[in-house]
Amino acid sequence: MAEALIVDWIRESLERGSLHEGEQLPSENILAARFGVSRSTVRAAYSQLEDMGLVQAKQGQGRFFRGFGQVVPLSLDGDESFSTKVRKSGRTLENRLIAAFRVPGEQEIRRRLGIDTEQSLFCLRRRRIIDGHPMAIHTSFLSENQFPDIQEQAREMDSLFAYFHSHGFHQLFSSRSELSVKLPSLEEQELLGCPALVPLLEIESDTFDVSRALPLQVTRITYRGDRFRYVL
């Protein structure tokens, strides 16, 4: 309980602007006296704040406020690609391929795409890097029968919406969005450069060509929860 109180007090102080990025936080001794607890309790509270990405420990110097980092406004409507939305905001975006492979199973995704177990389901995973910082992981599932060149195009692909346009699908719409919040796995911590207690927002949706009522992809985008301001 005391540990949680210390974490909340420090977070609220930082959010009020009591400290600026790079400034030193109170020592363990000062906080232990303030809250009437042991130094180990304060140390545990600081450890949580480090896992949240707010505090950085420097050997022999103490602990320092890391700052809240850049926050990117992001509209969650489905009529434009992620790449277009980010670049329209004036930021740089780099899409790096993580993996591209055929997927066995995934019966629910196959059902949503209208393909059976005999047809090839392809998975494309990319990391989204904004202004030099990894911010999101984009996982897409597509029918390889519908897009037979997807494997050879995967490495050079920048925007899936642009890829769909090049195949004659122009009236795109994303629907059936499901939102969930989770903590990052070890792989996600590595790919996104985030500590263990930074929340991730995961959005899963289906993309259709409206004119043909044809499903094109099931997409799952995992965003760093501390790096975006979401517009609904």
Disulfide bonds with the S-S distance in Angstrom:
none
